[in-house]
Amino acid sequence: MNTDNFDIYFPHLGVGIEHLKNDIHIFGFRIAFYGIIIGIGMILGFLIASYDYKRRGLKVDDIQDMGLYTIVFAILGARAYYVAFEWEYYSQHINEILNIRQGGLAIYGGITVGILGCTLFCKLRKINVLSMMDSAVLGLLVGQSVGRWGNFFNTEAFGGYTDSLFAMRIKEAIVNPNMLNQDVLEHAVKIGNEMFIQVHPTFFYESMWNLCTVIVFFLMAPKKKFTGQIIFQYLLTYGIGRFWIEGLRTDSLYLWGTNIAVSQALSAILAILGAGLLLYNFARVKKQGPDKVLLAERAALINS
């Protein structure tokens, strides 16, 4: 098979896309696949979170209202986070700050603002915050897993050079040059009349990590030992996975004036925090017995 004209090709898997498109046009209006995929991820996440909340015998309207309330703020938070750490560029291109159709959403900004929004909503509705988050985080993981494929169509969020099983070969002409480090460029090869880079598909690694995590969490959720267990496990597992994956990427956002990747530093903090909260609560439950909120939820499910 002649792969010279493929925009993206996985040489060890024998699959690729000859002409990669990242948008469609409807009635003359351009719609980016990035936005479509993010939207699909949100809808699927909304559905899985609602299903889990309902199977626990809780009022599904509450989590649906919470989702509608926080999702806009989470998107704004994700964009604000990205812009803040790329301010050198956006300070010179103010008109592009709100343009998210080509990417530029940082998940940690969305998570932070989303947690704040969820907490405020629960306080106003007098709902247990951790109970709500245990279901909401399942939806978040689904959204993250699906949403990462938006990076694929934007040819972004990839890693350094590799020749491993999942190595991804990309036509250099369709890649933002700011994402190409020296190592990647040194391993670039000419095929036909085009230059190609070969990199880690880190968007795929994170998508699969999140997918496997949400499957495990969804299956174990009915057997959790205390309220907040699922959200605390998310902090630990996502922190570990993102710390590893971020170390492979070539487009990390860095703390101002340093070589410290912001997401890698935050991932380490989240993983340590999640581990500490899990250990503390497992010890508490072992000593004091089952969580009162969890018992109330199970009683509501039995009586429903």
Protein Blocks (a to p, Z undefined) as FASTA:
>chain_A
ZZklpmbdcfknopacfbacfbdceehiacdfklmmmmmmmmmmmmmmmmmmmmnopafk
lmmmmmmmmmmmmmmmmmmmmmmmmmmmmmmmmmlmmmmkngoiafklmmmmmmmmmmmm
mmmnopafklmmmmmmmmmmmmmmmmmmmmmmnopaiacddfbfklccddfklpcfklpc
fklmmmpccehjbccdddddfklmmmmmmmmmmmmmmmmmmmpfbehklmmmmmmmmmmm
mmmmmmmpmkbccdehiabdfklmmmmmmmmmmmmmmmmmmmmmmmnopafklmmmmmmm
mmZZ
